[in-house]
Amino acid sequence: MIEWAPFGKKPVSWGPLVLQSDGSIEFHRAGAPAASCVLRRIDERNYEGTCKRFGPKERQVTMTENLPPSGTELPVSNTDFLILAKARQILSGPSVWNRHDDRNCEDDAKQNSWGLSCALYQASIEVAGTYLHLRPVMMDVRAALAEHNKGKERLTRGSGPLVAYNNLESVT
């Protein structure tokens, strides 16, 4: 059984899992919009694969068993530093900086114009092969932005701290 449990919200059941003969798991989210997902185990606690919604378009998905909301059990590793360095390389100057980040990283890649959240996303994919929202480097960047912005402009609610900070007029 899969439950989606975003931090601070009531868990929502996605229903039962079907174990396939090749070791992958398949599940279908009940209700609208329907999603069909196939994930393969990559290690003891993690699965990766794709989910399809609204037709043929697929979305990459990573699922971790019993990951705590704080992400505190993920230790900082050299990979986190490599991701940060790669993100800095991607955001190499004003000509490649997307001042209007919307977290749609596909168009950032096509235009080579990156917002902070998409630069970190792309760096994670290139360095680690996957994006983990609660990876220590992501948590630390969010914390650093909150600390830097303390007592200054208020970050817009609902957009996430990376996008909100990236899109502030005062950020150069």
C-alpha positions in Angstrom: 0.0 0.0 0.0 1.3 3.5 -0.9 0.4 6.6 1.1 1.4 10.1 0.0 2.1 12.0 3.1 3.2 15.6 2.4 4.6 17.3 5.4 1.8 18.9 7.5 -1.0 17.3 5.6 -3.2 14.3 6.0 -1.8 11.2 4.2 -3.7 10.1 1.0 -3.8 6.5 0.0 -2.7 5.6 -3.5 -4.0 2.1 -3.1 -2.3 -1.3 -3.4 0.9 -2.2 -5.1 1.2 -4.9 -7.7 4.5 -6.8 -7.7 5.5 -7.7 -11.2 7.5 -10.8 -12.1 10.6 -8.7 -13.1 10.7 -7.2 -9.5 9.2 -3.8 -10.5 6.1 -2.5 -8.7 3.1 -1.0 -10.4 0.3 1.1 -8.9 -2.5 3.3 -10.0 -3.6 6.4 -8.2 -7.3 6.2 -7.5 -9.5 9.2 -8.5 -8.8 12.1 -10.8 -6.4 12.7 -12.2 -5.4 9.0 -12.7 -1.7 8.2 -12.7 -0.1 4.9 -13.7 3.4 4.3 -12.3 6.0 1.6 -12.8 9.0 1.7 -10.4 12.1 -0.5 -10.1 14.1 -1.1 -6.9 17.5 0.6 -7.0 18.6 -0.3 -3.5 17.2 -1.4 -0.2 14.9 1.6 0.4 14.6 3.4 -3.0 12.6 2.9 -6.2 12.8 4.9 -9.4 10.7 4.9 -12.5 8.0 6.8 -14.3 4.4 7.8 -13.8 2.0 8.7 -16.7 -0.8 11.2 -16.3 -3.1 12.6 -18.9 -1.9 10.5 -21.8 1.6 9.5 -23.0 3.7 12.1 -21.1 5.9 10.5 -18.5 7.3 11.9 -15.3 10.4 10.6 -13.5 9.6 9.5 -10.0 11.7 8.5 -7.0 10.1 6.7 -4.0 11.8 6.1 -0.7 10.4 3.8 1.9 9.6 5.6 5.2 11.6 8.8 4.5 11.0 11.2 7.4 9.7 14.7 6.5 12.8 16.4 7.8 15.2 14.3 5.7 17.5 14.1 8.8 18.5 10.5 8.2 20.2 11.4 4.9 23.9 12.1 5.7 25.7 14.9 3.9 28.1 13.4 1.4 30.6 14.5 -1.2 27.7 14.2 -3.8 26.0 17.1 -2.1 29.1 19.3 -2.7 29.4 18.1 -6.3 25.7 19.0 -6.9 26.3 22.5 -5.5 29.4 23.0 -7.6 27.5 21.8 -10.7 24.6 24.1 -10.0 27.0 27.0 -9.7 28.5 26.0 -13.0 25.0 25.9 -14.6 24.3 29.3 -13.2 27.6 30.7 -14.5 26.4 34.2 -15.1 23.6 36.7 -15.8 23.1 35.5 -19.4 22.0 32.1 -18.3 19.9 33.1 -15.3 16.1 32.8 -15.5 14.8 35.6 -13.4 11.2 34.2 -13.6 11.6 30.7 -12.4 8.4 28.5 -12.6 10.0 25.2 -11.7 9.4 23.9 -15.3 12.9 22.7 -15.9 12.3 21.4 -19.4 12.0 24.9 -20.9 15.0 26.1 -18.8 17.1 23.4 -20.4 15.9 24.1 -23.9 16.6 27.9 -23.5 19.7 27.4 -21.4 18.2 29.9 -19.0 18.1 28.5 -15.5 16.3 29.5 -12.3 17.8 28.4 -9.0 15.5 25.5 -8.4 16.0 24.1 -11.9 19.8 24.6 -11.7 19.8 22.5 -8.5 17.4 19.9 -10.1 19.6 19.6 -13.2 22.8 19.4 -11.2 21.3 16.6 -9.1 20.3 14.7 -12.2 23.8 15.1 -13.8 25.8 14.4 -10.6 23.7 11.8 -8.7 21.5 10.5 -11.5 18.3 11.4 -9.6 16.7 14.3 -7.8 15.8 14.0 -4.1 13.8 16.9 -2.8 15.0 16.3 0.8 18.7 15.7 -0.1 20.9 17.6 2.4 22.2 20.1 -0.2 18.6 21.0 -1.0 17.7 21.5 2.6 20.8 23.5 3.3 20.2 25.8 0.3 16.7 26.5 1.5 17.9 27.2 5.0 20.7 29.5 3.8 18.1 31.5 1.7 15.8 31.8 4.7 18.7 33.0 6.9 19.9 35.4 4.2 16.4 36.9 3.7 15.6 37.2 7.4 14.3 40.7 8.1 14.3 41.6 4.4 11.7 41.1 1.7 9.2 38.5 2.4 9.3 35.4 0.2 6.1 34.6 -1.7 4.1 31.8 -0.1 3.2 28.8 -2.2 6.0 29.0 -4.7 8.7 27.3 -2.6 11.7 29.2 -1.2 14.0 28.5 -4.1 11.6 30.0 -6.7 10.5 32.8 -4.4 14.1 33.9 -3.7 15.1 33.5 -7.3 12.3 35.7 -8.5 12.8 38.6 -6.0 13.5 41.9 -7.7 16.3 42.6 -5.2 18.2 39.5 -6.1 21.0 40.1 -8.6 
